[in-house]
Amino acid sequence: MNLIDLFTDNKPLQTKKIFASNEGGTTIQLLADTQLKEHITKVPAFLVCVSGEVVFENEKGIVEKLLPGDFVNIAPEVKHWLNAHRDSLLLLIK
């Protein structure tokens, strides 16, 4: 899903709560052709692609290409990994 898709009303100012966080956020940089190897999170996480292009995959067969503005909710206790196709910057909120 892309962040812009959250706003469906034709209003000049809109807000949408998309994720409740207790642990804060982390930025991740992956250069092209780099893999963030498989791992798990113990809590739900929200991953947003800020720039570049990455592919998110998990052990349940989910494969999501993430471009700027795209995001994915990461379930706890599910192995997942990332492959960067271009230099990429991501924001992870837990």
ABEGO torsion letter per residue (X at the ends): XBAAAABABBBABBBBBABBBAAEBBBBBBBBGBBBBBBBBABBBBBBBABEBBBBBBAAGBBBBBBBGBBBBBBBGBBBBBBBABBBBBBBBX
